[in-house]
Amino acid sequence: MRGITSVSFFLLVAPFGALAAPTPSEDVIPSRVHQARAVVTPAPCQLQLNPPPTEQESAERFEKFAHAFLETKNLTEAFEYIDAAYINHNPFAGANGPNAALDALGPYWDSVQITPLRRTFKGEFGWLNYRTNYFGEIVDRYRMEGGCIVEHWDQNEQYPSL
């Protein structure tokens, strides 16, 4: 299964995510319940453009995202760092935006066994390298702007030798 990327697997399970449609509310952001854990769709990350965050501040925010995404597997917390105009460059992603990614990940993320291997942040890019029981070893690359994740790549990515 090493040849299957995380996003291509998401496409296999994405139709199931559509079954868990959000319920509208006047004051609360819609939530989705997937398996045993409730995944609440957070408000999108707000870009900080004036003044923009320093590289160190962006690195600290990326570290918080990585911790929530890989170690606690808390998608609600992780997605607080994703911009509303998030672009997913995987050709199998189907759609851009945080909701498409959340709908794809939510149904199975709790059942994925994750072993974080390493992570790096340099300039405006962050990399996550981890192993899963479903996909084997993965390298995700993210671009941050204004303290928020705005782009993601995961197909044929190599961990950088910075």
ABEGO torsion letter per residue (X at the ends): XAABBAAAAAAAAAAAAAABBBBBBAABBBBBBBEABBBBBBBBBBBBAOBBBBAAAAAAAAAAAAAAAAAAGBAAAAAAABBAABBBABAAAGBBEAAAAAAAAAAAAAABBBBBABBBBBEABBBBBBBBAAAEBBBBBBBBBGGBBABBBABGBBBBBX
